[in-house]
Amino acid sequence: MEPDPVSELGTRGTAWSPETRLYSDGVVIGADGGPVVVPARSGLRRLPGTGYLDPESGSLPGAALAAADEVAMAREILAGTDLPGRGTPYEAMAEEALLDIGVLTYPNGAAVAAGSPYWRYVWPRDAGYMAAALTVAGRPELAYAQLAYVAAMQEDDGTWQARYLPDGSRGVPDDRGLQLDGIGWTLWAAWVFAGATASDPTPLAALIRRAAGAALAALDPATGLPRASQDFWEMDLDEATLGSAAPLLLGLRTGRDLLALVGDHELAARAADGADRLATAVTDGFGAHGYARRISGTGGRDASVAFLLPPFARPSRGVDAAWRAAVDATTVGNGGVRPGEEWTDRDTAWTPQVSLHALAAASLGDSALAHRLLSWLDLRRTVLGALPEKVTADGRPAAVAPLGLTGATVLLALAALDGRPLPVPAS
């Protein structure tokens, strides 16, 4: 029997493996502007077209009670977006994903990964995807607020910690330390924003310069590869992984373009040289082992091979083949995928990886695979329409819901299917 009350689900120490519990049905806007978790099986609803609690469905401590003009404004904003997937069978999923990203964003721009306690922090990785999705969906003001918050968290050496508190204090919740991939995802999100909005990136110039410098400093002068760092697996290894190397390559390429826009041509040239060295190291090192996750070639492939395909990099036949092999090798019995071949739980699907593969497929023009994966996600949302972090062996949503990273990647994939894919940086 489950001993933990619903209010404690999602806190450190409560996770099961495989995870079979659903921590929440979704989130609503709180009285403080932050997200409030809607307990699973509570029967609570949101007012359609908004992130507000429907008071007729019941009460929830901490939830905002929206006035009529606030509800009208929220619906007007949604109607005015460039919602990916509008007019398609995925419209409801896209609408809820976009609303959820808004609810997960505090008034100060802090975009938390999810509403549950252990996820109520700002990961630069997740925030980068959410900012890119908001940009594509026609919410540039919210995208910029998220980027500005991450910029304010940047360390003096240009790096970022794994995650930050959403209160603006620059505090961190634990000692997991720096994660190099945040450099790449933040530079990429800033590049997407600047290009899509034709905005002058000068207000983000300090972020851009420090991040590009940090990316260069992370590369070994002898090998061109980054030093060992946690990637999206958030596990310590003593060797470089593709999950860090590929985002850093993306960051150097997009940083090169951004630096030219802010007039720092010397650093732009250094970023271009670093990108060339890293690209060669990735091809020669990881490519020699079929783009396995670890530079040693051990452990098999994982989802990070998708970071070397559109919309993040120009297509490559060898990478494409490795990515398709990775999708096949990590597919689990319920039709989803696990993060990688050496991931020990072989029953549970992780939605961020499913949506990432859908984005790669849509960006490559493989609409059949993209539709299969997006339909799979659509059918496994919670009763409030939220995209969960995980899906159990028997196909039920599990763990936190919504997960902003999954919703953002779904929106980007749908935009690609709509015929407006993200730009791909030059090699």
GUPAKE-674548 format. One record per residue (C-alpha): residue in three letters; x, y, z. Coordinates in steps of 0.1 Angstrom, whole numbers, plus 5000, padded with zeros to 4 digits. Layout:
BEGIN
ALAXYZ;...
//
This chain:
BEGIN
MET500050005000;GLU501250354992;PRO502050535025;ASP502950875012;PRO500151145010;VAL499651304977;SER501251624989;GLU504551444993;LEU504751284960;GLY507551404939;THR509851484968;ARG513351334970;GLY513250974984;THR509750894972;ALA510650764938;TRP509950404928;SER511750224901;PRO509950154879;GLU507750454888;THR504150354886;ARG502550644905;LEU501150964890;TYR502151264911;SER499651504897;ASP497051554870;GLY498451894861;VAL499052244874;VAL497152564878;ILE498152924884;GLY498753004920;ALA497953314939;ASP501653404939;GLY501853354901;GLY503653024904;PRO502352674897;VAL500152484921;VAL499952114916;VAL496551954910;PRO496551624928;ALA495951304908;ARG492351184907;SER491151504924;GLY488451574898;LEU489651934896;ARG489552114862;ARG490952424846;LEU488952694830;PRO489152614792;GLY491752814774;THR493452924806;GLY495752804833;TYR493352894860;LEU491452664883;ASP487752614875;PRO486152704909;GLU483052504900;SER485152184900;GLY486352244936;SER488852434957;LEU492652404959;PRO494852574985;GLY497052834970;ALA495352844936;ALA494453184922;LEU490753274917;ALA490753454884;ALA488553754877;ALA486453764846;ASP488854004829;GLU491853784837;VAL490153484821;ALA489253684790;MET492753814787;ALA494253464790;ARG491953334763;GLU492753634741;ILE496453564744;LEU496053204735;ALA493953284705;GLY496553524693;THR499453274694;ASP500953094664;LEU499952764681;PRO501752474664;GLY499352194653;ARG496352424652;GLY493652264630;THR495251924634;PRO494351624656;TYR497051744680;GLU495552084686;ALA494352004721;MET497751854731;ALA499552164717;GLU497152404735;GLU497552234769;ALA501352214764;LEU501552584757;LEU499352674786;ASP501352444809;ILE504652614800;GLY502952944809;VAL501752814843;LEU505252674850;THR506753014845;TYR506853254876;PRO506253624871;ASN510053684874;GLY510653454844;ALA511753144863;ALA510552854842;VAL510552544864;ALA510652194851;ALA507452084868;GLY505252184897;SER506151894921;PRO508551984949;TYR511651804936;TRP511151954901;ARG510152304910;TYR513552434900;VAL514952604868;TRP517152374847;PRO518852574820;ARG518352274797;ASP514652264801;ALA514252644801;GLY516152664768;TYR513652434752;MET510652614767;ALA512052954755;ALA512552814720;ALA508952674719;LEU507452994732;THR509353184705;VAL508052964677;ALA504452974692;GLY504353354691;ARG504953424728;PRO508353614725;GLU507853824756;LEU507553514778;ALA510453354760;TYR512653654767;ALA511653664803;GLN512753304807;LEU516153374789;ALA516653684811;TYR516153474842;VAL518653214831;ALA521053494822;ALA520753634858;MET521653284871;GLN524853254851;GLU528053184870;ASP530953424868;ASP532853184846;GLY529953164821;THR528652814832;TRP525452714849;GLN524652494878;ALA522452194871;ARG519352384884;TYR518452694904;LEU515752804928;PRO512953004912;ASP513153294937;GLY515853494920;SER518353434947;ARG520753244925;GLY520652964951;VAL520752594942;PRO518852314959;ASP521752064961;ASP525352004952;ARG525051824919;GLY527252094904;LEU527852234869;GLN526352074838;LEU528052174806;ASP525152114783;GLY523252414798;ILE525752634780;GLY524752494746;TRP521052484752;THR520952844764;LEU523052984735;TRP520752784711;ALA517652924727;ALA518953284725;TRP519853224688;VAL516453094680;PHE514853394698;ALA517153644680;GLY516553494646;ALA512753444649;THR512053794663;ALA514753984644;SER515654124678;ASP518954294687;PRO520654034710;THR522754314726;PRO520754284759;LEU521953924761;ALA525454014751;ALA527053944785;LEU525353604786;ILE526553524750;ARG530153624756;ARG530553444789;ALA528753134777;ALA530853114745;GLY534053154766;ALA532852884790;ALA532252644760;LEU535752704747;ALA537252664782;ALA535452324785;LEU537352174755;ASP540551974760;PRO543252144739;ALA544651814729;THR541551614720;GLY538951894713;LEU536451704734;PRO534751854765;ARG535751754800;ALA533551494818;SER530251644830;GLN526751534839;ASP524451544809;PHE520651494808;TRP521051164826;GLU522351364856;MET524851084865;ASP528551124872;LEU530950974847;ASP534651004842;GLU534551044805;ALA533051264779;THR529551194767;LEU527651274735;GLY524951434757;SER527451704767;ALA529551724735;ALA526651764710;PRO524952054729;LEU528352224733;LEU528852194696;LEU525452354690;GLY526252624715;LEU529552714698;ARG527852734664;THR524952944675;GLY527253144698;ARG529453214668;ASP526553374650;LEU525353564681;LEU528753704688;ALA528953834652;LEU525654014658;VAL526854184689;GLY530054284672;ASP532554054690;HIS534153924659;GLU537353804676;LEU535453584700;ALA533153474671;ALA536253354652;ARG537453164683;ALA533953004687;ALA534052904650;ASP537452744655;GLY536352564686;ALA533252434668;ASP535352294640;ARG537652124664;LEU534751974684;ALA532951864653;THR535951674642;ALA536451524676;VAL532751414678;THR532951254643;ASP536251084649;GLY535650984685;PHE531950914689;GLY531450824653;ALA534050554655;HIS531750374679;GLY528450434660;TYR527750744681;ALA527550564714;ARG526750764745;ARG530250744760;ILE533450834742;SER534850494751;GLY532150334730;THR530750154761;GLY527150164772;GLY525450164738;ARG523550454722;ASP521150694738;ALA518850974728;SER521651234725;VAL522551114690;ALA519451324680;PHE521351634690;LEU523451584659;LEU520551594635;PRO518151874625;PRO517052104639;PHE520352114658;ALA522852014631;ARG522951954593;PRO521751604584;SER524351324580;ARG523750984567;GLY525950814593;VAL524251004622;ASP520850934607;ALA521550564607;ALA522850574642;TRP519850764654;ARG517350524639;ALA519350234655;ALA519150414688;VAL515350454685;ASP514950084678;ALA517349984705;THR515650184732;THR511950124724;VAL510149964753;GLY507149734753;ASN504550014757;GLY505750174724;GLY507750454740;VAL511450484745;ARG513850484775;PRO516750734777;GLY519450494764;GLU520550134760;GLU522250114794;TRP519250264812;THR518349994837;ASP514550034837;ARG513449854805;ASP509749894811;THR509050264816;ALA509050514788;TRP510350864792;THR508451134774;PRO511251384769;GLN513051124748;VAL509951034729;SER509251394720;LEU512951454711;HIS512751174686;ALA509551314672;LEU511251644667;ALA514151484649;ALA511751284627;ALA509651594619;SER512751794611;LEU514151524588;GLY510851494569;ASP510051154583;SER506451244590;ALA505350884596;LEU507650834625;ALA506851184639;HIS503151114638;ARG503550774654;LEU505450924683;LEU503251234687;SER500051024686;TRP501550794713;LEU502151094735;ASP498751234728;LEU497050924740;ARG498950914772;ARG498251254787;THR496551294821;VAL492851364826;LEU493751744826;GLY495651694793;ALA499051734808;LEU502051554793;PRO503751344820;GLU507351264825;LYS506950894823;VAL504550624810;THR504250294828;ALA504649954812;ASP500849924809;GLY500550274792;ARG499450494821;PRO500950844827;ALA503350844857;ALA505551074878;VAL505251454874;ALA502851614850;PRO503151834832;LEU506851824823;GLY507652154805;LEU510551994785;THR508251744769;GLY505552004761;ALA508152234746;THR509651964724;VAL506151854712;LEU505452214702;LEU508652234682;ALA507951904665;LEU504452014656;ALA505752344642;ALA508052134619;LEU505151924607;ASP503252254601;GLY506052344576;ARG507852594598;PRO510752404612;LEU513452564634;PRO516452694615;VAL519552474615;PRO522852644623;ALA525552634597;SER528352384601;
//
